[in-house]
Amino acid sequence: MIETTLSPALVEMIRSSQQVALIPHERPDADALGATLGLALALTTEGKVARVLVGEFVQPPLRFLPGFAELTLERSAESEAYLVACDLTLVCDTHEPTLLGQWLEPLRRALAKDADAVAVIDHHRPGAELIFSHGWIDPSYSSTCEMMLAALERLGWPLDAPIANNLMAGVMYDTSRFTNANTQPRTLANAATLVGAGADVVDLNGQLFSLGAPDEVRLRGEIFASIQLAFAGRYVWALIQRETLDRLGLDESALSGLTNDLRLIDGVVVAATLFATSPDSTRVSLRSRGGYEIRQIAQQYPGGGGHAVAAGCTIPLPLEQAAADLQARIATLFA
């Protein structure tokens, strides 16, 4: 069953497994990738076979993480056969079917074959649809990487520097370097444990929060110059056309962290970036502070969800219309 604490049953599922598939959400961030890579390294150290199965796209700033070279970056007959042969499949950092991308259908087949061999570990608040029968979902944790550290400690498996760096990457990313409200005393204690095991916070900070190449900085300059404000300066948003990225030779990964930066503008409590993924579809990143919960806004759109103060969604409208629709819904936060 799905539990809010790490159950002995889930610990035993991991301990007794011999061949494991680890699946993060599509377009994985540092938490999803760090959690799966960290556990994969730990499983391998224990003499088991483990592979991380992701979609085709991983943001370039995350490709430094230990174990990245062993990732499976495409769904193929061989990787699907691997999944079928596994005695344990763990989905990490999401429980939403819509966020599993190209691995959703193979995962559904694995569930149909043996639902007891599939589990989820996630720190996002449970949504409406749960396709899993087993797992651990606990929104009190800052990140799935912090949950993974707790699992490794319960298993009694040792930490080394590569594992610690993967897990610390997720903790730092999901807490925005320990500045978000999800930074609890437990989070800092766990961060100290990871540093003691070899996590290099100086290198991680430089890798994860770099301003990027010169053209990426130029992109941010253009976006910052075009921001719009509403509700007495409490809401800020930016509209980004694909042509802008194409002109600078950049892809969507160049937008990483941008919404967090907008949230830090004086007086702003809700920030959004809207990117035109196609003429009729807009991807949205939302951040907030001061107790404004933007997850409820994201959940009103397809594939929307996340945390109370960090969420995302896709709006099936052209960019300008999506912005107007989003603003009307965000107005309810200030009513």
C-alpha positions in Angstrom: 0.0 0.0 0.0 1.0 3.7 -0.4 2.2 5.0 3.0 3.3 8.3 4.4 6.2 6.7 6.2 9.0 4.4 5.1 7.6 0.9 5.7 9.5 -2.2 6.5 7.9 -3.8 3.5 9.3 -1.2 1.1 12.7 -1.5 2.7 12.6 -5.2 2.2 11.4 -4.8 -1.5 14.6 -2.8 -2.2 16.9 -5.0 -0.1 15.7 -8.3 -1.7 15.7 -7.0 -5.3 18.3 -8.2 -7.7 17.5 -6.3 -10.9 16.0 -2.8 -10.6 14.6 -0.2 -12.9 14.5 3.4 -11.7 12.2 5.8 -13.5 12.1 9.6 -12.7 9.6 12.0 -14.2 10.1 13.2 -17.7 12.5 16.1 -18.2 14.0 15.2 -14.8 15.3 18.0 -12.5 18.2 17.6 -10.1 15.9 16.0 -7.4 14.5 13.3 -9.8 17.8 12.6 -11.4 19.8 12.8 -8.2 17.5 10.4 -6.3 17.5 7.8 -9.1 21.2 8.0 -9.8 22.0 7.9 -6.1 20.0 4.8 -5.5 21.3 3.1 -8.7 24.9 3.6 -7.4 24.0 2.2 -4.0 22.2 -0.8 -5.5 25.2 -1.5 -7.8 27.6 -1.3 -4.8 25.4 -3.9 -3.1 26.0 -6.3 -6.1 22.6 -5.7 -7.8 21.8 -4.7 -11.3 20.3 -1.2 -11.6 19.5 1.2 -14.4 17.9 4.6 -14.6 15.4 4.9 -17.5 14.7 8.4 -18.6 13.3 10.2 -21.6 15.5 11.6 -24.4 16.1 15.0 -22.8 18.2 15.8 -19.8 19.2 19.4 -19.1 22.9 19.9 -19.9 23.6 21.4 -16.4 22.7 18.1 -14.9 24.9 15.9 -17.0 27.8 16.2 -14.5 26.0 14.1 -11.9 27.9 10.8 -11.0 26.5 7.9 -13.0 25.0 10.0 -15.8 27.0 8.2 -18.4 25.1 5.0 -17.6 21.7 6.5 -18.0 19.3 4.9 -20.5 18.3 7.9 -22.6 15.7 6.4 -24.9 12.9 3.9 -24.9 13.9 0.9 -27.1 13.1 -2.8 -27.4 16.2 -3.5 -25.3 15.3 -1.1 -22.5 11.7 -2.3 -22.4 12.9 -5.9 -22.2 15.1 -4.8 -19.3 12.1 -3.3 -17.5 10.0 -6.4 -18.0 12.8 -8.6 -16.6 13.2 -6.5 -13.4 12.0 -7.8 -10.1 11.6 -4.2 -8.8 10.6 -1.0 -10.6 10.8 2.2 -8.6 9.3 5.5 -9.8 10.9 8.5 -8.1 9.9 12.1 -7.6 6.5 11.8 -9.1 3.4 9.7 -8.8 1.5 11.4 -11.6 1.0 9.3 -14.7 1.0 12.3 -17.0 4.6 13.1 -15.9 6.0 9.7 -16.9 6.3 10.5 -20.5 7.3 7.7 -22.9 7.7 5.3 -20.0 4.0 5.4 -18.9 2.8 2.6 -21.2 5.6 0.2 -20.5 5.1 0.9 -16.8 1.4 0.2 -17.1 2.3 -3.2 -18.6 4.7 -3.8 -15.7 1.9 -3.0 -13.2 -0.5 -5.3 -15.1 2.1 -8.1 -15.0 2.9 -7.7 -11.3 1.7 -4.7 -9.3 3.6 -5.9 -6.3 6.9 -5.4 -8.1 6.4 -1.7 -8.7 6.6 1.1 -6.1 6.9 4.8 -5.9 9.0 7.2 -3.7 7.9 10.8 -3.9 7.6 14.0 -1.8 4.8 15.7 -3.8 1.3 15.8 -2.4 -0.8 13.0 -3.7 -3.0 13.9 -6.6 -6.3 12.5 -7.8 -4.9 9.4 -9.7 -2.7 6.8 -8.1 -1.8 3.9 -10.3 0.6 2.4 -7.8 -0.2 -0.1 -5.0 3.0 0.3 -3.1 5.2 3.1 -2.1 6.1 6.0 0.1 4.7 9.5 -0.5 5.7 12.1 2.2 5.3 15.8 1.4 7.0 16.7 4.7 10.4 16.1 3.1 12.2 18.8 1.2 13.0 16.5 -1.7 12.9 12.9 -2.9 16.7 12.9 -2.5 16.3 13.5 1.3 13.8 10.6 1.4 16.3 8.5 -0.5 19.0 9.2 2.2 16.5 8.1 4.8 16.0 4.8 2.8 19.7 4.2 2.5 20.2 4.7 6.2 17.3 2.3 7.0 18.9 -0.2 4.6 22.2 0.2 6.4 24.0 0.8 3.1 27.1 3.0 3.2 27.3 6.4 1.6 30.2 7.4 -0.6 31.0 10.6 -2.4 29.2 9.9 -5.7 26.0 8.9 -3.9 26.2 11.8 -1.5 26.8 14.3 -4.4 23.7 13.0 -6.3 21.5 13.3 -3.2 22.8 16.7 -2.2 22.2 18.0 -5.7 18.5 17.2 -5.2 18.3 18.7 -1.7 20.0 21.9 -2.8 17.9 22.2 -5.9 14.5 21.7 -4.3 15.3 24.0 -1.4 16.9 26.6 -3.7 20.1 26.4 -1.7 18.2 26.1 1.6 16.2 29.3 1.1 12.7 27.8 0.6 10.2 27.2 3.3 10.7 23.4 2.9 14.1 23.8 4.6 13.5 22.2 8.0 16.0 21.3 10.8 15.9 17.7 9.5 16.9 19.0 6.1 20.0 20.8 7.4 21.0 17.8 9.5 20.7 15.5 6.5 22.7 18.0 4.4 25.4 17.8 7.1 25.4 14.0 6.8 25.8 14.2 3.0 28.7 16.7 3.3 30.3 14.3 5.8 30.0 11.6 3.2 31.8 13.6 0.6 29.2 15.9 -1.0 31.0 18.9 -2.5 28.6 21.8 -2.0 30.9 24.3 -3.6 31.1 22.4 -6.9 27.4 21.5 -6.7 26.5 25.2 -6.3 28.6 26.2 -9.2 27.2 23.4 -11.5 23.5 23.7 -10.5 23.2 27.5 -10.2 25.6 28.8 -12.8 24.4 31.7 -14.8 25.3 29.7 -17.9 27.1 30.6 -21.1 27.2 34.2 -22.4 24.2 33.7 -24.7 22.2 32.3 -21.8 23.0 35.4 -19.8 21.9 37.6 -22.8 18.7 35.6 -23.0 18.0 36.4 -19.3 18.7 40.0 -20.0 16.1 40.1 -22.7 13.5 38.3 -20.5 14.2 40.5 -17.5 13.7 43.6 -19.7 10.3 42.3 -20.8 8.7 41.3 -17.5 5.2 42.4 -16.7 3.6 43.1 -13.4 0.1 43.1 -12.0 -1.8 43.2 -8.7 0.2 46.1 -7.3 3.4 44.4 -8.2 2.7 41.2 -6.4 2.6 39.1 -9.6 5.3 39.1 -12.2 5.4 37.1 -15.4 7.5 36.7 -18.6 6.5 35.5 -22.0 9.1 33.6 -24.0 8.8 32.7 -27.7 10.7 29.7 -29.1 12.1 32.1 -31.8 13.9 34.0 -29.0 15.8 30.8 -28.0 16.4 29.8 -31.6 17.9 33.1 -32.4 20.5 32.6 -29.6 21.0 29.0 -30.4 19.6 27.8 -27.1 17.1 25.2 -26.0 14.5 25.2 -23.2 17.1 24.2 -20.6 18.4 27.8 -20.7 15.2 28.8 -18.8 16.1 26.7 -15.8 15.9 28.7 -12.6 14.5 31.8 -14.3 11.2 31.7 -12.4 13.0 31.4 -9.1 14.9 34.6 -10.0 11.7 36.5 -10.8 10.3 35.5 -7.5 13.1 37.4 -5.7 12.0 40.8 -7.2 11.0 43.2 -4.4 7.3 43.0 -3.7 6.7 39.9 -5.8 5.0 37.0 -4.2 4.0 35.0 -7.3 6.1 34.6 -10.4 5.5 32.8 -13.7 7.4 32.1 -16.9 5.4 31.1 -19.9 7.2 29.4 -22.9 5.5 28.8 -26.2 6.3 25.1 -26.9 4.1 25.2 -30.0 1.6 27.7 -31.6 -1.2 26.3 -29.5 0.6 25.1 -26.3 2.4 26.9 -23.5 4.5 25.4 -20.8 4.3 27.3 -17.4 6.7 27.4 -14.4 5.3 28.9 -11.2 7.0 30.0 -8.0 5.6 31.8 -4.9 6.5 33.0 -1.4 4.7 34.5 1.5 2.2 31.7 1.9 0.7 31.9 -1.6 0.0 28.4 -2.8 0.3 28.1 -6.5 0.0 24.4 -6.8 -3.8 24.8 -6.8 -3.4 27.0 -9.9 -1.2 24.6 -11.7 -3.6 21.7 -11.0 -6.3 23.4 -13.0 -4.4 22.7 -16.2 -3.3 19.4 -17.9 -0.4 17.7 -16.2 -0.3 20.4 -13.6 1.1 19.9 -10.1 4.1 20.3 -7.9 4.6 21.9 -4.5 2.7 24.6 -2.7 5.4 27.2 -3.7 6.9 25.6 -6.8 4.7 24.1 -9.5 4.2 23.8 -13.3 1.7 22.9 -16.0 0.9 23.1 -19.7 -1.8 25.4 -20.9 -3.3 24.3 -24.3 -3.5 27.8 -25.6 -1.3 30.2 -27.6 1.2 32.2 -25.5 -0.7 35.5 -25.1 -4.1 33.7 -24.5 -2.4 31.4 -22.0 -1.0 34.4 -20.1 -4.4 36.0 -19.9 -6.1 32.8 -18.7 -3.4 32.2 -16.1 -3.6 35.8 -14.8 -7.4 35.4 -14.3 -6.8 32.3 -12.2 -4.0 33.9 -10.2 -6.3 36.8 -9.4 -8.1 34.4 -7.1 -5.1 34.2 -4.9 -5.3 38.0 -4.3 -9.1 38.2 -3.9 
